[in-house]
Amino acid sequence: MLKSRVKARYTHQWTSPAAARRRARRWTAFAGALVASPFAALAVAGAGLFPAPVAIVLGLIAGPAGLLLLTELSTAKSRPRRSGDLMTARTLTGERTVDLSRIERVRLLTYFSRSGVSERVVLVRDAHAASLGLTDPASHRALRRALERLPRHGPRPRVSRAALVHLGMLPAPGRLAFHTAAVWLGTVLGLSLYVCVVLKLAE
């Protein structure tokens, strides 16, 4: 009965959660394969099938490409459109729809470029396990209104403090600065460790 209600609600112009999850899993597996490809290449190189420098080049290209792809899979690439509580936008894996009346989790993702923070994405996950990364100010306002309309009694979605600050629902700018510094440090350390492991295995 529940599945039939979900199917009826996500009509043909809105992507069903199951279809979105299947596409997301395929693209996630592909991105994961890119990240892991240097290690597989090094193992093959160790067997003498091709030179280790090829594996190093693969690691410096395919690995970061896979990591970049993983960060972009859920991000909206078009302005989200609304129909009642449903919000739909195009992503790298196709269109995704989230139900703003059944939000389960909201968190803030921060990405960097050479000049500093390049993008902040508010990632929304609903009860159907559909996820959508919102970057448009209008979609942020719609999400904020949806969170404010939720009943005070009963289960509440998990919303990170950084997301609350970014949405203007929590007056704590220092928290956002802490979040930014922590994510930057984690990004630098993670990428450095990845490169070091690839180079170490290539020795």
Beta strands, then each sheet from edge to edge (+ up, - down):
strand 1: 81-83
strand 2: 86-91
strand 3: 94-99
strand 4: 103-113
strand 5: 116-126
strand 6: 131-134
strand 7: 158-159
sheet 1: 1+ 2- 3+
sheet 2: 6+ 5- 4+ 7+
end
